[in-house]
Amino acid sequence: MQLHQTPVVVIGCGVAGLSAAYQLADAGYLVTILAKEFPGENNIMYTSDWAGASLGFAAGGSFRARRVSQETFQTFWDISSRYAPEECGICRITQETYFDKKPDPSLIWYSKEAPDFRILSPSEYPAQYAFAVSYTSMTLEPPRYLPWLVKQVQSKGVKIMRVEVDSLRAALDHIPDAKAIINCSGIGSRYLKDVKDDAVFPERGQTCAIRTSFKKLIIRSGAEYTYLIPRPLSGLLILGGINEPFNTSPEPNPASREMFKQRAHKICPELGPVDQMEFVMDIVGVRSTRKGGYRLERQEGGKLPIVHSYGYNGGGYQASMGAGKEVVRLLRGEDSY
Ligand SMILES: Cc1cc2nc3c(=O)[nH]c(=O)nc-3n(C[C@H](O)[C@H](O)[C@H](O)COP(=O)(O)OP(=O)(O)OC[C@H]3O[C@@H](n4cnc5c(N)ncnc54)[C@H](O)[C@@H]3O)c2cc1C
């Protein structure tokens, strides 16, 4: 490990900020996180509490997005080799993705990276789909993983402070010796005075959990985008989901819940009839979506370098650890795609 001991400040304690802190601390930086919200506080605008969360490879994307996805997958795979699922909240499971029509190979770019990857034969998936793939993937339970991640970063020397800032620069009032600012403020980037990124906007998501012993992660790509994400440690299956731009209502919509159950039954009849599914809870959270995709870049021009890492929409966990590594590369001024 290279010990720079260069102090840096990270704004945001969601999965983006914590993962950046994890990678920065491993790279030898002295990290302080400033944030106004933390895991487990039941605030729908703190997105990381509400994810499914599927950790499979992101579909398609640029060369860099694929690298971010691949590095994240590899990091979670390593963590799940070293820690028990009960401890870190990560479980390895079989993922199946169903397509309405044969996908362009670029959508399944991970065929050589994904453990146990195979194209399913038509007898192995419902007749209404044209193509399906399977591999060994992972899911994560945010209520278990986030506290574990907080402890991990603290054990690496990261300090965490509850502070609300109105600009990135204001972070220096609290950490005056910081040599760089890492912006992981999610939806906050729309409002911070020296960021004001109008491309980021709130997008409401809703899912529901049912109790079942079903343990396969299923994604339906294309029309009627649907997912079934198992939480084997809690005996739950998360059914979703929807995207509602600029809606920040915390109230669950019962019609959406019924739609998730209907769609899940269509994909996976073995879940049983909709009216016999054991409903456990609705989950509502607001994603920080960004037109044009997430912002993972270094900004020059001020007294200090700023590295932005936000706008992850529905894939913040899938990108988290790889994005953290990218933050380190950007900070070091290393080549980045
Ligand atoms: C229903 C649902 C299902 C999802 N499923 C998945 C999934 O299966 N897989 C997946 O990969 N992703 C999933 N996601 C997306 C994922 O949850 C997000 O992409 C991710 O949590 C975003 O993390 P973040 O750290 O960028 O933002 P957040 O978790 O919102 O954290 C932002 C942080 O910045 C802080 N902050 C903001 N402004 C300020 C300020 N002015 N001063 C100080 N601190 C500030 C906040 O307090 C907070 O600590 C899902 C999301 C939802 C809602």
The ligand as an SDF file (V2000), in Angstrom:
LIG
                    3D

 53 58  0  0  0  0  0  0  0  0999 V2000
  -36.3490    1.2910   -5.6160 C   0  0  0  0  0  0  0  0  0  0  0  0
  -34.8820    1.3080   -5.9910 C   0  0  0  0  0  0  0  0  0  0  0  0
  -34.2650    0.1290   -6.4230 C   0  0  0  0  0  0  0  0  0  0  0  0
  -32.9040    0.1390   -6.7690 C   0  0  0  0  0  0  0  0  0  0  0  0
  -32.2970   -1.0410   -7.1400 N   0  0  0  0  0  0  0  0  0  0  0  0
  -30.9640   -1.0570   -7.4610 C   0  0  0  0  0  0  0  0  0  0  0  0
  -30.3100   -2.2670   -7.8260 C   0  0  0  0  0  0  0  0  0  0  0  0
  -30.9240   -3.3440   -7.8530 O   0  0  0  0  0  0  0  0  0  0  0  0
  -28.9720   -2.2180   -8.1470 N   0  0  0  0  0  0  0  0  0  0  0  0
  -28.2700   -1.0490   -8.1240 C   0  0  0  0  0  0  0  0  0  0  0  0
  -27.0840   -1.0530   -8.4400 O   0  0  0  0  0  0  0  0  0  0  0  0
  -28.8810    0.1320   -7.7760 N   0  0  0  0  0  0  0  0  0  0  0  0
  -30.1940    0.1500   -7.4480 C   0  0  0  0  0  0  0  0  0  0  0  0
  -30.8150    1.3290   -7.1110 N   0  0  0  0  0  0  0  0  0  0  0  0
  -30.0630    2.5930   -7.2680 C   0  0  0  0  0  0  0  0  0  0  0  0
  -29.1330    2.8720   -6.1070 C   0  0  0  0  0  0  0  0  0  0  0  0
  -29.8390    2.7750   -4.8860 O   0  0  0  0  0  0  0  0  0  0  0  0
  -28.5570    4.2980   -6.2740 C   0  0  0  0  0  0  0  0  0  0  0  0
  -27.9740    4.4290   -7.5610 O   0  0  0  0  0  0  0  0  0  0  0  0
  -27.5010    4.6000   -5.2330 C   0  0  0  0  0  0  0  0  0  0  0  0
  -27.9770    4.3150   -3.9410 O   0  0  0  0  0  0  0  0  0  0  0  0
  -27.0720    6.0840   -5.3020 C   0  0  0  0  0  0  0  0  0  0  0  0
  -26.1240    6.2810   -4.2800 O   0  0  0  0  0  0  0  0  0  0  0  0
  -25.4890    7.7040   -3.9910 P   0  0  0  0  0  0  0  0  0  0  0  0
  -24.4600    7.4920   -2.9530 O   0  0  0  0  0  0  0  0  0  0  0  0
  -25.0990    8.3520   -5.2800 O   0  0  0  0  0  0  0  0  0  0  0  0
  -26.7150    8.5990   -3.4340 O   0  0  0  0  0  0  0  0  0  0  0  0
  -27.3970    8.6300   -1.9760 P   0  0  0  0  0  0  0  0  0  0  0  0
  -27.5220    7.2750   -1.4030 O   0  0  0  0  0  0  0  0  0  0  0  0
  -28.6520    9.4220   -2.1240 O   0  0  0  0  0  0  0  0  0  0  0  0
  -26.3660    9.4370   -1.0740 O   0  0  0  0  0  0  0  0  0  0  0  0
  -26.1440   10.8300   -1.2540 C   0  0  0  0  0  0  0  0  0  0  0  0
  -25.4060   11.3480   -0.0460 C   0  0  0  0  0  0  0  0  0  0  0  0
  -25.0860   12.7330   -0.2610 O   0  0  0  0  0  0  0  0  0  0  0  0
  -25.4500   13.4600    0.8960 C   0  0  0  0  0  0  0  0  0  0  0  0
  -25.7110   14.8610    0.5440 N   0  0  0  0  0  0  0  0  0  0  0  0
  -26.4710   15.3410   -0.4710 C   0  0  0  0  0  0  0  0  0  0  0  0
  -26.4740   16.6870   -0.4500 N   0  0  0  0  0  0  0  0  0  0  0  0
  -25.7020   17.0700    0.6020 C   0  0  0  0  0  0  0  0  0  0  0  0
  -25.3240   18.3190    1.1610 C   0  0  0  0  0  0  0  0  0  0  0  0
  -25.7490   19.4750    0.6390 N   0  0  0  0  0  0  0  0  0  0  0  0
  -24.5120   18.3400    2.2550 N   0  0  0  0  0  0  0  0  0  0  0  0
  -24.0780   17.1810    2.8080 C   0  0  0  0  0  0  0  0  0  0  0  0
  -24.4100   15.9600    2.3330 N   0  0  0  0  0  0  0  0  0  0  0  0
  -25.2080   15.9080    1.2410 C   0  0  0  0  0  0  0  0  0  0  0  0
  -26.6820   12.7360    1.4160 C   0  0  0  0  0  0  0  0  0  0  0  0
  -26.9430   13.1040    2.7760 O   0  0  0  0  0  0  0  0  0  0  0  0
  -26.2020   11.2930    1.2630 C   0  0  0  0  0  0  0  0  0  0  0  0
  -25.3890   10.9180    2.3570 O   0  0  0  0  0  0  0  0  0  0  0  0
  -32.1590    1.3520   -6.7200 C   0  0  0  0  0  0  0  0  0  0  0  0
  -32.7920    2.5280   -6.2780 C   0  0  0  0  0  0  0  0  0  0  0  0
  -34.1330    2.5040   -5.8950 C   0  0  0  0  0  0  0  0  0  0  0  0
  -34.7700    3.7710   -5.3990 C   0  0  0  0  0  0  0  0  0  0  0  0
  1  2  1  0
  2  3  1  0
  2 52  2  0
  3  4  2  0
  4  5  1  0
  4 50  1  0
  5  6  2  0
  6  7  1  0
  6 13  1  0
  7  8  2  0
  7  9  1  0
  9 10  1  0
 10 11  2  0
 10 12  1  0
 12 13  2  0
 13 14  1  0
 14 15  1  0
 14 50  1  0
 15 16  1  0
 16 17  1  0
 16 18  1  0
 18 19  1  0
 18 20  1  0
 20 21  1  0
 20 22  1  0
 22 23  1  0
 23 24  1  0
 24 25  2  0
 24 26  1  0
 24 27  1  0
 27 28  1  0
 28 29  2  0
 28 30  1  0
 28 31  1  0
 31 32  1  0
 32 33  1  0
 33 34  1  0
 33 48  1  0
 34 35  1  0
 35 36  1  0
 35 46  1  0
 36 37  1  0
 36 45  1  0
 37 38  2  0
 38 39  1  0
 39 40  1  0
 39 45  2  0
 40 41  1  0
 40 42  2  0
 42 43  1  0
 43 44  2  0
 44 45  1  0
 46 47  1  0
 46 48  1  0
 48 49  1  0
 50 51  2  0
 51 52  1  0
 52 53  1  0
M  END
$$$$
